[in-house]
Amino acid sequence: MATTHQLTPSRLHHPSASSAARVRATASLAHPHLLSRRLRLAAPDSRSPSLSQRHGRRGAMSVRSSLIDPDGGALVELVAPPDRVPALRAEAEAEALPRVRLAPVDLQWAHVLAEGWASPLRGFMREHEYLQSLHFNCVRLPDGSLVNMSLPIVLAIGDADKEQIGGKPDVALQGPDGGVVAILRRVEIYPHNKEERIARTFGTTAPGLPYVDEAIASAGNWLIGGDLEVLEPIKYNDGLDHYRLSPRQLRNEFDKRGADAVFAFQLRNPVHNGHALLMNDTRRRLLEMGYKNPILLLHPLGGFTKADDVPLPVRMEQHSKVLEDGVLDPETTIVSIFPSPMHYAGPTEVQWHAKARINAGANFYIVGRDPAGMGHPTEKRDLYNPDHGKKVLSMAPGLEKLNILPFKVAAYDTVAKEMAFFDPSRSQDFLFISGTKMRTFAKNGENPPDGFMCPGGWKVLVDYYNSLQAEEATPVPV
């Protein structure tokens, strides 16, 4: 169901790196009833120095708009400097270095790791990191602190690969086209228990889970972890690479725009006016709280998605029309592609989506109904409880420094003829337009109710579904 959600009233607090704040965070882990206190917003406090000011006092003074430090304190970027690339390429092309071919989803995860979205990971997980992620949804750093890491970021290999590697410490990783993209160093190979991984990640082993079918079921029986060294920035040459801003590039852009708050909106669907209502209302509330220039990070997922989702190029064209039509303000909005594949793992995956945006510099994260969820693959029901995603985010270890923005339901108001926040006292006036119904409108060439989506954005979807129908109607040569 394509519902959206309104920001609920919240008590104000100021995020602090003080020892008292760390004590409260530790206490909340020990006493779950304290976790609900984190479901609130952070307002600027003129009496306290900003995070960038405090940071500046420790070293060189710097103005930094991103109000949150990367996990582990610094971005872990794994792309080699240009002057090192020739030597790495020569090493990778040596016959003595074993090679492993990456599947397209593996390449997307290498991209995620290379740019620091998964900081402080330094490569595909070794077994101790994998087990912590799988069983605890977080990883403990050498200093004893925890960072959230709810999805295992692993590389599977087959028996033949394992035998070829033998006891060699380093492995060259080839992209799907055969070219060497990285070297994995000081490797560790350990068993890939697929059933355990699927059950713990998805909460079910039901058949038909899209990511399982794409990337786990047919994968090898072994996992290989190690430190990753990527030869060059990963590009897809699909006309969209200019949208793929790394965490460092995003932080620089926030600085250029003078942001004093960054709020991220994760989505994998076209933007309708209900989404825009949430984003614009969030900015209004942040301004009311005292922020001067909150910047929206509109951050569509760009990796693997299931077959019936709207493809990335179509979504990006639709998003651009939303800005062109003035539904969102281009001056206060940054549209960028998040390179991660999609698991559809509900409350487990939404933690990853939030954690990755910390590394990009966002200090507010919008969460609504059933984030990262999907319909059950074999039964007519939601796979996950629609409310559990936002509840889990408010309690998740390692996300204490991120401000979670929960929302109430919004739908189409048939009286006002626009997307509006749901009013239970006149529930009969509201129409819930599910993603399935939206796609049916577009496929049949029907227009949704006025005010559901901007005309330019809707035309993009209609054109896309018309092209699909034309392809289906074209005879296949025998």
N, C-alpha and C positions, 0 to 999 in steps of 0.2 A: 504494500500500500504506500503510495507516494504522499505521505504526510510530512509536515515540517513542524518545527517546534519553537516556542517562544521562550526567551530567557526568563527564568524564574527570579523572583526577588531574592537578593543575597545580602548578607552582612558584608561590610567592607573590612578588608585587612590589607596590610602592606607586606609583601613577601620580603623576607629578610634572611640573610646568610649568617645571622648571629648565632651564637652558641645556644641561646634560648630557643630559637626556631629549630635547631637541630635536635634539641632535647624533646621538643613537642613532636617532631616527626618520628623520632625513635619511640616515644611513648605511644603514638598512634598505631605503630606496628604491633606493639605488645597488647594494646587494648583496642579491639576493633570498633567499640562504640564511639571512640574519639575520631574515627576516620570521617564521619559525616561532617565534621567541622571544616573539612577541606573543600566542600562543595560551595564555594563562595568566590567573589571577585576580589581582585586586588586593585586598590585605588592609589594614585600617586600621593605621597605624603611629603609635604614641603619641609617637614621637620627632620626627615631622614635623608641621608645622601643616597643618590641613585646607585644602582648596581655598577653602572659605568664609572661613576665617581669613585666608589670604593675600590673598583678594580684599578683605577688610575693611581690611587695612593700606594698600591703595592709595587707599581713600576712606573713606566712612562705614562703620563697623563693622556688619556684618549677619550674621544666622544664616541659613544657606541649606542646606537638606537636599539639594538636587539637586547631586550631586558632580561635575558636568561642565558646562562653559560651552557655550552655543549656538555653532554654527559662525559664525565671524566675530566672536565675542565678545559679541554681543547679539542678542536676537530681533528680526527684521525683521517687524513687524506692519503690515499695509497697509490696515486698516480706518480710515476717516476719523473724527476726533473728532465727536461729535454736533453741536457748534455750527457745523461746516463743511458738514454734509449739505445744508441748504437751498440754499446757493450751488452745490454740486456738482450737485444735482438740476436746478436752473435751467439750469446750463451744459449738462448732458446732454440736456435737453429742447429746447435751441435747435436750430433747423433746420439751422444751419451745421455742426453736429457730426455726422460720419458715424457710422453704427451698424453693429455686427456682432452677429449672433445667436449665442449660445452653445448648443452641444449639451449634453445632461445631463452628459456626461463632462467637457466644458470647464468647466462650472460647478463640478464637484468639484475640478478643478485650481485654479480661482480660489479656492475655499475653502481648499485646502492652502496656497496662496501667502499668502492674506490673514492667516492665523493664525500664520505663521512656521514651519511645518513644513519649508519649503525654505530657511530662512535660510542664507546671506545674500542669496538672490535677492530682487529688488525687483519682479518681475513676470514675465510670460511671456518666455522667453529671446530675446534678440537673437542675431544670427548667430554672433558670436564665442563666446558662452556655449554655444549649441547645438553648435557644432563641438567645443568642449572636452569637453562632456558625451558626445557621440556617439563621439568617438575616444579619449578618455582617461579617461572615467568620473569626472572631477573638473573643478573650475573653479579657476583661480588668482586669488587676490585681489590688490588693488593692492600690498599689502606683500610679495608674493611667496609667501605661504603657500598651501597647497592645501586645499580642502574637497571632500569626496566629493559627486558629483552624477551618479549612474550612469544615471538616466533623463532624457531630454529632457522638459522641461515647456514645451510649446509650444502655440500656438494657430494652427490652420489656417484659411485663408480661401480663397474661390473667386475666379475671375477678375472677376466682377461686383463683389465687395467691394473688390478691389484697385483697380478703375477708379473706384469711388465715392469711395474714400479719397483717391486722387490724391496730392498733395503735402501734405495736411493733417497737422499734427503729432499731433493727439489724436483718439481714437475712443471713442465710447460703446459699452459692452458690454451687450447685453440678455440676460436670462435666457431659458430655454426658454419661459416664459410671456409674454415680450415686455416685461417691466418692466426698467428700467435698473438694473444691479447694480454697475457700475464704470465708471471712465474709464481708458483706457490712454493714457499720455502719451509724447511724443517717440518715436513709433513708428518701427520699422524693418521693412520688408517684404523678404523674401528667398525664394528658391525652396525648395519642399518636395519633395525627392527621396525619395519614399516607399520605393522599393526599397532605397536605401542605409540609410535609417532603420530599416527592418524587419530587414534583414540584420545590421546592427551591434547592434541592441537585442536581437534574439531568437536570433541565430546561425543562422537559417534563414529561408527565404522560402516554406516549405511552406504550402499552403492550409489554412485551418481554424484559424488562430491566433485565439482569441476576441477579444483586444484589437484586433488588426489589423482584423478584420471589423467591430468596433463603432466604432472611432475613427480608423483610419488609411486603410483602403482607399478609403472613399467621401469622405474629407476633401478639402479644396481643395488646389490646386497651389502655394499660397503659405503661408508662415508669417509671422506678425506678432508682433513682440516690442516691449516697452516697459515703462515704470514703471506699476505698477498702483495705483489708488486706489479701494478698495471703499467703496461708500456706507454700507452697514450690514452687521453680521454676517450671514453666510449661514445661513439656516435652511431646513429641509425640511418642517416641520410634519407630521411622520409619527409623533408621539408618542415619538420617540427623541432629540430635540434636547438633552434634559437629560443624555444620555450623551456628547454631543460636546464634550468639554472641550478647550480650546485648550492649546498648550504652556505658556502663562503660567498658565492655571487649574490645570493639572496640577502645575506647580512649586509653586504656592501650596498645593495639597492635600498634596503631599509635606512641605512645611514644617509644615503644621498637624498632621500625623501624626508629626512628629519623626523622619522617615526619615534614616538614615545610610547607606543604600544603596538604589538603585532598580533592580530587574531586570525587563526587559520581555519579554513573550511575545507574539509576533505569530501570529495564526491567522485562518483564514477558514472553519473548520469547527466543528462542535459540539465541546464539551470532553468527552472521555471520561476514564476514571480513569487511563489512561496519561499523558495530558497533566498531570493533577493530580499524579501521582507525580513527574514531572519538576519541576514548580513547587514542590511542597512540599520535595522533596529539595534543590533549589537554595537555598531559604531555610535549611534545616538546615545546609547546608555554609557559607553565609555567616555564620550564627551561630557555627559552629565556628571560623571564621577571625577572630572577634572583633567583628563588627558586632553592634550591640545591637538595631536595629530595621529590618531589611531590608523594604522594601515591594514587593509584586508589582504591576506594571502589566499587567493582562490586557487586551490591546489589539486586539480584533477589527477586521479591515478592513471599512470601511463604504462604500466606493465601488463602482464597477462590478465585478461578478463574472460568471463564465460561467453559462450557463443552468442547468446541472445542480448548481451549488452551492446549499446551503441558504440561503434568503434571509435578509437581515440581521434583520428583526423576529423570525423564528423562532429564529435563533442567539442573539439577545439574551435572549429568553425562556428559552431553554435554559441560558444562562450564569447567569441569575438563579437558576434552580433548583439549579445546582451550588453556589452560595453558600448558598441556603436549606437544602440537604441537608447542609451542613457539609463538603463535599468540599474546598472552599477556605475559608479563614478570612476573613470579611468585614472583620475589624479590620485585617488586614495585606494586603488586596487592594483595588486600585482597578480597577473595570471602566469602560472608556471606549472610545468608537468612534474609530478612526483613519480620517479622511475620504478617504484616497487611493483612486483606482481601482486595480484589479489588472491587471497586465500578463501574469502567468504567464511571466516572462522569466528564471526561474532565478537563476543566480549574478550576473547583472547586476542584477536587481531586488532581490535580498536586500540588496545594499549600500544601496539607497534606503530599505528598511525599517529598517535599522539606523541610518542617518544621521538619519532623521527623529526617531527616539527620542532621539538625542543632544539635539536641540533641545527635546524635552519634558523633559529633565533626567535620563533614565535613564543610568546609568553601567555597567550590565551588560545584555547582550543574549543571550537563549537562542537557539541555532540547532541544528536537528536534521537529519534526512534530507530531502534534496531540497527545501529551502526555496524557495518561490515557483515550484516546478516543476509540471509536468503531464505526462500521457501524450502521446506524439507524436501529432499530429492525423491522420496517415495510416498509421502503422506501429504494431505492437504492442510498444512499448518506451517507456521514459522518454525524454522530450525532452532532458533534461540528465542528466549523471552525478550520481547522488544525493549523492555526497560532495563535489562541487565547491563547493557553496554555502558550507559551513563553512570550507573551505580558502581560498576567495577572501576571505571576511571577515577571516581572520587576516592577509591580505597587503595588503588594499585601501588605497591611498593616501587619506589624509584621515580614516581611522577609527582612527588610532593611539591616541587617548585613550579609546576605548570598549573595555571588557573583554568579550571574546567567550566564551560558555559553550557549548562543544561537548558533545554527548551521544552515548552508545552506544545501540544499539537496545534497546527494551523491547517486550514483547508480552504476550499473555494466557497466564499460567501455568496449565495445566489441572490441575496437582497442587494448587497453593495456591488455585486458583480466584479469581485476582485478576490485575490488570495488574502485571507485575514486570519487572525488568531481565533481559534475555536472558542465559542461561547456556549457552554453546556445548557444555559437557560433557554437557548433557541437552537437546539441541535438540529431541528428539522430544516433549518436554513442553510446548512453546510453540506457540501458535496466533496467526498473523498475520491480523488482521481488517482488511481493506482498507476504504477508504471506500465502494467499490462494494458490498462484502459488507454493510457496516453499513446502507447505504441499502436493500439487498434485504431484510434483516431487517425494517426499519421498514415498507417498502411491503407486505410479506406479513403484517404483524401478528405476526411471530415475535419472541421475546425473545432478545437476545444472551446469551452466557454470563454467569452471575452474577458481578458484580464488574467488568464491562466499563464500565458507565456507571451513574450514580446513577438510581434509579427515576423521580424527578421529571423529570430531564432527558430520559430515554428516552421518557417519555410525551409530551413536547412534540414530539419527532420523529415518533412514531407518529401523533399527531393531525394533524400537518402533512401527512404522506403520505396519510393517510385523506382529508383534505380535497381533495388533488389528484385522487385516484381518484374522489371524488364529483363533482368538476368535469368530469372526463373522461367520466363516465357520463351527465352531464346533456345531453339533446338540445339542439342548437343551433337556435333558431327560424329558419325559412326565410322 
